[in-house]
Amino acid sequence: MRLFEEIPYLNNGHIHLRELSEQDADDVRLITENPGVYRYLPAFLFERKYPDQREMIRRIKTECFDTKESILLGICEEDDRVIGIAEIYNYEEEKCKASIGYRLNEDFWGRGIATETAGMLRDYLVRKTDVRKVTAHVMAENRSSGKVLEKNGFVCEWPDLQEDWGHGYPVCVDKYIYRFREAADEV
């Protein structure tokens, strides 16, 4: 299946990633209004584009999914409350490539949820879609996120890149790569 044919629902038994609804606005606001969550993230992320979270959620499908810009999903535990946002973006169909990102409510840091989320996104992309190369860009000083990616088989192939993350100055970023290899390719 090609990426963007459907909005995925992913479940690993502990957490699930699902489409956001207007009922999630208050939970999303707890994430987007916390400067600690966005300390190591680009300034231009979609969920912070609109001050009204309900309006932002209403616009996700038309402005992100329908345009093939990104897929934003709520990260939820068993009670279905949104505790984070997972993202698939930068899809390059001709290169079979996409990027992933994730941000969690600070109350849920250190519980392995980011690691699970990154693994679920990676597995969905390489096992269910046409994507064979997954990338992630991490601010170099964000060592925790780098470890999350390494636990999921990503390798930092381009350290210390200078990128424009919308902060008004270049940001030092490490670019991680996960390359899917079919069983036949590994022999």
C-alpha positions in Angstrom: 0.0 0.0 0.0 1.2 3.5 -0.7 1.5 5.9 2.2 -1.5 8.2 2.5 -4.0 5.7 1.3 -5.4 5.5 4.8 -5.0 7.1 8.2 -3.5 4.3 10.2 -4.6 3.0 13.5 -1.7 1.2 15.3 -1.9 -0.8 18.5 0.8 -2.8 20.3 -1.3 -3.8 23.3 0.1 -1.1 25.5 -0.3 2.1 23.5 -2.1 2.9 20.3 -1.7 5.6 17.7 -5.0 7.0 16.3 -6.5 9.8 14.4 -7.1 12.9 16.5 -10.7 14.1 17.1 -12.0 17.4 18.5 -12.6 15.7 21.8 -8.8 15.5 22.2 -8.3 19.2 22.1 -7.7 19.7 25.9 -5.2 16.8 26.0 -3.4 18.2 22.9 -3.3 21.6 24.5 -1.4 20.2 27.5 1.3 19.1 25.1 1.4 22.1 22.8 1.5 24.7 25.5 4.3 23.1 27.4 7.6 24.7 26.4 9.6 21.8 27.8 8.0 19.5 25.2 9.1 21.7 22.3 12.5 22.6 23.6 14.2 20.3 21.1 11.6 20.6 18.3 11.1 22.8 15.2 9.1 26.0 15.8 6.8 25.3 12.8 5.1 22.1 13.8 1.5 21.9 12.6 -0.1 21.3 16.0 1.1 24.7 17.1 0.0 26.5 13.9 -3.5 27.5 15.3 -4.1 28.8 18.8 -7.4 26.9 19.0 -6.6 23.2 19.3 -10.1 22.2 18.1 -9.5 24.3 14.9 -6.1 22.7 14.4 -7.6 19.2 14.7 -10.4 20.1 12.3 -7.8 21.1 9.7 -5.4 18.2 10.0 -7.1 16.0 7.4 -7.3 18.7 4.7 -4.0 20.6 5.4 -1.8 17.6 6.3 -3.2 14.3 5.1 -5.0 15.3 1.9 -2.0 17.3 0.8 0.4 14.4 1.7 2.4 16.7 3.9 2.1 14.6 7.1 0.1 12.2 9.1 -0.5 13.3 12.7 -1.7 10.7 15.2 -2.6 10.8 18.9 -0.4 8.6 21.1 -2.8 7.0 23.6 -2.6 4.6 26.5 -5.4 2.1 27.4 -7.8 4.9 28.5 -7.6 6.5 25.0 -6.5 9.8 26.4 -4.0 11.6 24.1 -0.6 11.8 25.8 1.5 12.6 22.8 1.6 13.2 19.1 3.2 11.0 16.5 4.0 12.2 13.0 5.0 10.8 9.6 6.2 13.5 7.3 8.6 14.3 4.4 7.2 11.4 2.2 9.2 11.0 -1.0 7.3 8.4 -3.0 10.0 8.0 -5.7 12.7 7.3 -3.0 10.4 5.1 -0.9 11.3 7.3 2.1 9.5 9.1 4.9 10.5 10.7 8.2 9.0 10.2 11.7 8.7 12.4 14.8 7.1 12.2 18.2 6.4 14.4 21.2 5.0 13.4 24.6 3.3 15.2 27.4 6.1 15.7 29.9 4.3 13.6 32.5 4.9 10.5 30.4 8.6 10.9 29.7 10.9 8.1 30.8 8.3 5.3 30.5 9.4 3.9 27.2 6.4 5.3 25.3 8.6 7.2 22.8 10.6 4.1 22.1 7.4 2.1 21.5 5.9 4.9 19.3 9.0 5.1 17.1 9.0 1.3 16.7 5.3 1.3 15.8 5.8 4.0 13.2 8.9 2.3 11.8 7.1 -1.1 11.5 4.0 0.4 10.0 6.0 2.2 7.3 8.3 -0.6 6.3 5.8 -3.5 6.7 2.5 -2.0 5.6 3.5 0.7 3.1 5.8 1.4 0.2 8.4 3.1 2.5 11.8 1.3 2.8 13.9 4.1 4.3 12.8 5.9 7.4 14.6 9.0 8.7 14.4 11.1 11.9 16.0 14.4 12.6 17.0 15.1 16.2 18.5 18.2 17.7 22.0 17.0 18.6 21.6 18.0 22.3 18.5 15.8 22.6 20.4 12.7 23.6 17.2 10.9 24.9 15.5 11.0 21.5 18.7 9.7 19.8 18.7 6.8 22.2 15.0 6.1 21.4 15.9 5.8 17.7 19.0 3.7 18.3 16.9 1.2 20.3 14.7 0.9 17.2 17.6 0.1 14.8 18.2 3.6 13.5 21.8 4.7 12.8 23.0 8.3 13.0 24.5 8.7 9.6 24.8 12.4 9.4 25.7 14.1 12.8 25.9 17.8 13.4 24.0 19.1 10.3 22.9 22.7 10.4 19.2 23.0 9.6 16.6 25.8 9.8 14.0 24.8 12.3 12.3 28.1 12.4 14.1 29.5 15.5 15.8 32.3 13.6 19.2 30.6 13.8 20.7 27.3 12.4 20.1 24.3 14.7 22.6 21.5 15.1 20.8 18.3 14.1 21.7 14.6 13.9 20.0 12.7 11.0 19.1 9.1 11.8 18.3 6.5 9.1 16.5 3.1 9.3 16.9 1.1 6.1 14.5 -1.9 5.7 16.1 -5.0 4.4 14.0 -7.9 3.3 15.1 -11.3 4.5 16.5 -12.1 1.0 18.6 -8.9 1.1 20.3 -10.0 4.4 21.6 -13.3 3.1 
